[in-house]
Amino acid sequence: MRKKPSETLEQPAAQAVRRNPTQQRSRERQELILTVATQLIADKGCDQLKMSEIAERSGISIGSLYQYFPDKSTVIRTLAERYNAESRRCITQAMEAVEDAQGLQAAYSQLLDLYYEIVMATPVMRDIWSGMQADKQLLRLELEESRVAGALLAQAMLRVYPDIDEQQVQESAFLIWHLGEATIRLAVTCAPEEGRALVEAFKRMSLREIMEPVPD
């Protein structure tokens, strides 16, 4: 028996209606898992994070959890990628607005200050950093983010100083950004007054390289 045209046209729509609630529930469950994992990391650190505890607190079976995240590293990576995405957005916005040396100095200084303040206000970021140090794949992710941020800084420097050696600028910017990450990590482990002084010291050192590049 042949289907009527109306039945054929209605079928995809009906299927879409059935799929959407399932997709929405999956997204909500994933967000719940990540929220629970974030709280556990904040409370205990990455080393003590256990998949079984994430499943228990999320109210799901361990089998269901593994469908979303096959291991602990995947959970940490997902959280790190979210923080990285927001950081990249801020860096891109600030560096793309740079038009002159004054703007370059202001944008870089403000980004460094903002990053320090965000990490101070979000202790779980420190624990995620710690969890990344013991995993080679996560370390590569961190290194790649430093390359991306360094490239954005280099592009701004080259707009301001078009006569300088491009490769040298790219290498310097990459190193500056990676060392900046290390400085922030050190600073947040110190007392606030000392931590702020360390950030300011690194800012002075790095700005000398950023604002006085060697001509080609």
PyMOL commands that set and color helices and strands:
alter all, ss='L'
color gray80, all
select helices_A, chain A and resi 5-44+46-48+51-58+62-68+72-96+101-121+124-133+136-160+166-189+192-211
alter helices_A, ss='H'
color red, helices_A
deselect
rebuild
show_as cartoon
